[in-house]
Amino acid sequence: MFQVDVKERGPAISVISSNISAATALSVISLTLTSLLGAWIGSSTTNNITSSYIYGSRSLSMVYIKYIAVLSCFMVAFACFVQTARYFVHANFLISMPNSDIPVSCVVKDVIRGNNFWLIGLRSLFFATNLLLWIFGPIPMFLCSVIMVGVLMSLDRNTTPLHQYKQ
């Protein structure tokens, strides 16, 4: 049950609202990039798609496989960010209900699910960046993969122990 006064719920609602705004913005960006890439593929001629900037296989089927892989990543990112916003809106609703006897575990469950979808959406965007460079060949993709692994290792490492709260 919520033991927090209604006046003190403001910071939690504010943080979750900011996360909703960020998820909405990233979902719009993902959908826009999907639309632009799809329109570019649909309007391209064979000479434009298999240009001289592409190293490796220039067969039309391989090029389309690359584009479909990138489009799939952007669509997964879009879906994950929409789900993130959905769970955060629900958590925000549960927190802001006056005189509620909703268990804290329900809010925690929605926030954790929202964060999981956020993480999957971001990873999908990272992977899409790598696949965008795959369009130009294996060497740019390999370099991007090496850089991405280094960046993600530095971002995901937690050297500070978490604070142990009283139960």
N, C-alpha and C positions, 0 to 999 in steps of 0.2 A: 504494500500500500504506500501511496505517496505520503511522506511525512513533511514535505517541503511546503511552506506557505506560498500562496498564489503569487505574491509580490516577488518572491525569490526564484520563480521559474523563468524569468525573463532572459537571463544569460543562456540557458539551455535552448530556449526557443529561438533566440537570436543566432546561435551557432548552427542549429539545424536548418534554419531558414537560409543562412549563407551557403550551406552545403547543397540545399535544394537549388539555389540560384546557379551555383557552379555546375551541378549535374545537368541542369537545363541548358546552360550555355554549351557544355561539351556535347550534349546530345544533338543540339542544333548544328554545331560544327561538324560532327560526324555525318549527319544526314546531308549537310550541304556538300561536303567533300565526296560523299557517295554519289550525289546527283551530278556534280561537276564531272567526276571521273566517268560516270555512266554516259553522260551526254557527249563527252569527248570521245569515248570509245565508239558510240553510235554514229557519230558524224565523221569519224576519221576514215581516210582512204588507206589502202594497203601500203602505199609509199610512205605515208605519214607515220603509221604504226611501226613499220620495220625500218626506221631511219638508221643512219650511219652511227648514231650515238649509242646504239645497243651493241654490247659485246655478247658473244655466245650465240645461242640459237636464235635465229630470226624467223623461224617458221611461224605462220599465222596461228596455228593451234597452240603453240607454246606461249606466244604473246597473249592470246586470249586467256589462257590458264593463269598467267601472271595477273592480268587485270581482274579476273574473277576472284582470285585469292585476296587481292587488295580490297575489292568491293565487299567481300565476305567479312573481312576484319573490321571495316568501317561499320557494317551493319550490325555485327556483334557488339561493337562499342556503343552504337546508338541504342540498341535494346538494353544493354546493361545500364547505361546512364538513365534511361527512362525508368527502369526498375529501381534504381537508386533513389530517384526523385519520389517514386511511389512509396517506398518504405520510409523515407524521411518525412514525407507529408503525413503518413499515418502516425509515426512517432510524435511529430509535432502536434497532431490532433490529440493524441492520448495525453501528452504533457499539459496541454492548454485547457483541458476540460476542468471546469470548476466543480468542486465538491465531488471528486471522483474517488472511487475505491478500486482503481485499476492497479493490479500488481506491477511493481517496477520491472519484473521479469518480462512483461509484454513489451514495454518500451525498449528495454535492453535488447530483446530479440529483434525488434524492427531496426534498431540502430546498427546492430551487428550485421544483419542481412543487407542493409543499405551500404554499409562499408565494404562488404564482400563484393557486391555488384560494382561498386566504385572501383575496387582494385582490379576486377576482371576487365572493366571498361578501359581503364588506363593501360593495362597490359596489352589489350587488344590494339590500342592506338600505338603503343611502342612497337608491337609486331607489325602493324601496318606501315610504320615508317621504314622498317627493315624491308618489307616487301615492295615498297615504292622504289627503293634502290635496286631491288632484284630486277625490275623492269629494264634497267640499264646494264645489267650483267652480274656475273657472280663476284667480281672483284669489289665493286661498291657495296654489295650486300654483305660480303665477308667483313669488310672494314667497319660497316655499320654494326654488324653483329658483335665484333670485338669491343667497339666503343660502348655499345648498349649493355653488354655484360659488365663492363667496368662501372658504368653509371649506376646500373641497378644494384650492383654489389655495394657501392658506397651509400646508396639511398636506403637499402634494406637492412643494413647492419645497425644493430642497436647495442651500443656499448654502455649505455647508462641503465642500471637496474631500475625496474619499475618500483614506484612507491607502494609499500604494503599498507593498505588502508585497514582500519579496524572493522571487524565484522559486526 
